Amino acid sequence: MSHLIDLHCHTNCSDGSLSPHALLERAGKSGVRILAITDHDTIEAYTIVRDAAEISGTELFCGVELSTHLSGCERSVHLLGYFPSQPGAEFCTWLQELQRGRVERNMKLLAKLQELGFDIHWDEVQVLAQRQVGRPHFAAILQRKGYVKTLKEAFERYLSEDGMAWVDRDEPSLADSLVKVRKAGGLTSLAHPVRISRDWNYLAQIIRYYARSGLDALECFHSEHSKEETKKLLALAQMHALRVTGGSDFHGGAKPDIEIGRGRNGNVLVPAYVAQQLVEKFTEAGLNKQCKTERTSDNTSTPRCHS
């Protein structure tokens, strides 16, 4: 079995369906040997399985996915942060603040759903989530109670940014988040960039600006990227001297068509050099992280919000 790399996946510490240990086991059975768990606003899963990962021979990076917004507008942008080990207390305290913001947003979301006539209560959502409540848990409750037929319908009609129950969250700016991650010794990567825009001129402008503002890498390999989009992102990464990251964005039952290490129908195959670039970054910073894989004049004004 070939050794795979997956630097973007989720457990039930945020909006995934598998426990950290179950995800680690799933990764091992799928041939993933280099792994980063990137739950939303928490590194809890890393602390739970880091010892088990070492025993199993899995190279485990500490990761996190942050919900941020672009400077000058409220467009939501996800930022991945990677660390060779658990970051310090200051960064972890900041993550706890972000989690409290998630709770506040979720309570407002629940209230909107109740106003729409849905018989949904916080206790049942919490029981389903076990740890951090997220929109997938609201979607599952809506489906379970027969208000929608599918999870996709729940998101499209109610939970997406265009949905009837959408609630904006008080997210940190991308610029501030870049500073926080890098100050904690981490590498920053723009997650699934095509979600920002598939207008490539605008996306290139965003990447150019933030490459000069502390962004270290682009997530070029992702389940939502076509081959052509991956090529374009790789070219943008090279143009702006950015490193490359990649992963499936595995969630388990919430996204059943995405497999860890392989993506959707095998469309994600992260090259070995991607993990090696992480190691090189941490080595440059004087951080001791070993990895067993082998190496296989611009306008800098802030981009305007683009619809």
N, C-alpha and C positions, 0 to 999 in steps of 0.2 A: 504493500500500500504506500502510495506517495505521501510525503509529509506536506501538510497544508498549513497555511498561515491565515488567521482570522483576527483582525484587530478592531472589530466592531461587532459586539453582540451584547445581549441583555438577559438578565435573570429576573426572578420575581422580587429582587430587591428594588426594582423599578417596574417597568411595564412588560417584562418577559414572563413566560409561564413556568419555566424550569427553575428549580432551586440552584444555587451556585454549585453544589456538589453534583447535581444531575446534569448541569450544563458541562461541567468539567468531564464527566463520564461520556456524555454525548460527543464532545469534541474529540476525546481520545478514540472512541469507536469510529469516528468519521475520518481519522487520520490527521487531525489538527495537532501540530506539535508546538506551534508558537501562537499564543493566545493573549488577547487583551479583552477583559470584560469592561464594557463602557456603559454602565447604567447611568440613568439621568440623575445628576446632582448628588451622586453617592458613590463611595468606593467600598461600601460594606461587603460586597461579594468578594472583592479581592482579599480582604482581611479574613474572610471565612475559609477560602480555599487555597491560600498561598502555600501552606504547608503540604496539603494534599497534592497540589500541582508539582511541587518539588519531588515528592515521593514518586509520582507517576511519570516523571521525566518530561512534563510539559513546561516549556518556557513561558512564564506568565509575567506580563507587564501590567502595571496598575494603570487603569484607564477610567475616564469619566466623560460623559457627554453633557454639555451645558447648553441650555436654551438662552440665546442672547438676541439682541436686536442691532441692526445697523445704525451707525451714527446718523442722526438727522431724520430718522423715521422709525416706525414700529415694526418693520418687516422682521419676522423671526428667522434667525440663522442659528444653526447648531454648530457648536465648536467641540472638537474632541481634544482632550488633554491626556498625554501619556507620561508616565513616570516610571523610573526603574524600580521603585519601591514605594511604600506609603509616604505621601507628602506630609509636611509638618503640620503642627497644630493650627497655625494661622489659616492655612488653606482649608483644613477640615472644618474649622469653625465657620468659615464663609460658606461652605457647602451646606451646613446645617441651616444657615440663614436662608439659602435658596430653597431648601426643602420646606421651611415654614411658609415661604411665598407660594409654593405649590399647594399647600393645604388651604390657604386662603382662597386661591383661585378655584380649587375643587369645590369648596363650599358654595361659592357663587355659581359655579356650573350646576351643582345639585339644585340650588334654588331655582335656576332658570328651567331646568327639566321639570321640576315640580310645578312651576307656573304654567308649563305647557300641558299639564294634566297627567304626568307620569307618576305612578305610585312607586317611587324609589326613595330609599332612606340611606343615610350615611352608614349605619351599622352594617347593612348587607354589602355595601360596596367595600368597606374595610375588610370584612371577612373574606371576600373574594380576592382582594389584593394581597392580604396577609401582611405586607409591609407598606411600600409607598403606593398610594392610590394614583392612578393615571387614567387618561381617557379610554384606553382599551378596557379597563374594568367597568366603566360606565357603559361602554358599547356592549359588553358581555351581558350586563344586567338588562339592558334594553332588549337584546335578543332573547334572553332567557324568559322574559315576561311577555314576549310576543308583540312588542311594540314595533320591532323591525324584524325582517327575515334573516338578514346577514349583518356581520360586523361592518362590512363595507357600507351598507345602507345607513347604519347608525352614524358612521363618520360623515358620510356625504350629506345627510339630512340635518344632523344635529351637532356633531362634535368637531367638524373641520372649521377652518377659519371663516368659511362662508356658511356654516351651519347655524340653525336657529338658536342653539344654546351656547354658542361660542362666547367665551369670556377671555379678554386680554389679560395677560399676566404681566406683572411688574418685573420684567426681565432685565438683567444687567446688560450694558452695552457690549458689543463685540470687542471694542477697543479696551474697555476696562477688564474684560475677561482674559484677553491676551496677556495683559500685564499680570493678572493674578496667577495664571498658570505658569508663566515663565519665571515669575518671582519665586514660585515654589519648586523650581527646577525641572519643570515639565516641558514637553514639546507640544506645540499647538498645531492642529490640523483642521481645516475647514471641511465639515462633514457634508456628504452628498451634495456637492455644489449645485447640481442641476435643479435642486429644489428652490434655490434662490431665484433662478431665472434660466430659461432656455434661450433667452436673447443673449447670444454669445458676445456681442459687443458690450452690453451692460455687464455681464458676468466678468468679462476680462477686465473691465474698469474696476470692479469691486476687488478682484484678486490683486490687481496691480497696486491699488491703494493700501490694502491690508498687508501685502507682502512687505511694504515699507513701514508698517506699523506694528510689526512683531509676529506676524503669521509665519510659521515654520514650514508648513506642509499643506498639501491638498489631498483629500481622499479621492483618488482617481478610480480605484477599483471598488465598485459597489453594486448591489443587486438591481438598483434602479437605473444604472448607466448602460446605455447601448455600447457596442464596440466602438462606434464612431465617436460617441461622447467621451469614452475613456481615452481615445487617442487625442482628442482636443484638449482634455484636461492634462494629460501627460505633457503635451506641448506647452501649455500655459505654465505648468510647474517648472519645466526646463527654462522657459523664457525668463521667469522671475526667480530662478535659483532656489526654488522651494523643494523640499523633500516630498516623498510620496507615501501615502498610507492607503490602506484598503481593508475591506471586510464585508461580510455578508449582511450585517444588520439583522442578525438572527434574533427572533423574539419567541420562538416556539409556537405555541398554539395561536398566538395573536396574529402571526404571519406564517401559516402552515406551508405555504409554497416556497419558503426560503429555508435552505439547509445550511447549517453551520459549515464554514470552510468552502462552500461551493456556490452559495447564492441561489438564484432562481434558475432552475433548469441548468445548473452548472455554469452560469455566466460569470462567476467570480473565481479567478485563480490568481491569488496574490503572489507575485514573484519573490524569491528569497532576498533580493536586494532591498526590499521594502523594510524587512525586519532589521537588516544590517544597518540601514540608515538610522534607525532608532538607536541602535547600539553606538554608532559613531557620534550621534548627537550627545548622548549621555557621557561618552568618553571625553568629548570635547569639554563638557561641563565639569569634568573631574569626578563623575559619579561612577561607581563600580557596578556595572551590570554586564554580565557575561551572556553570550548568546551562541548556541551551538550551530546555528545555520551558517552556510557558506555563501559567499557573495555570488551568487549567480549574477536717453534723457526724456523722463516721463512727466506727465501732469499728475501731481500728487494732491490735488485738491480733493476734498471729501466728495465721494460720489453722491449724487442726488438720489432720493428714493424713487424707485422705478416700479410701476405697477405691472 
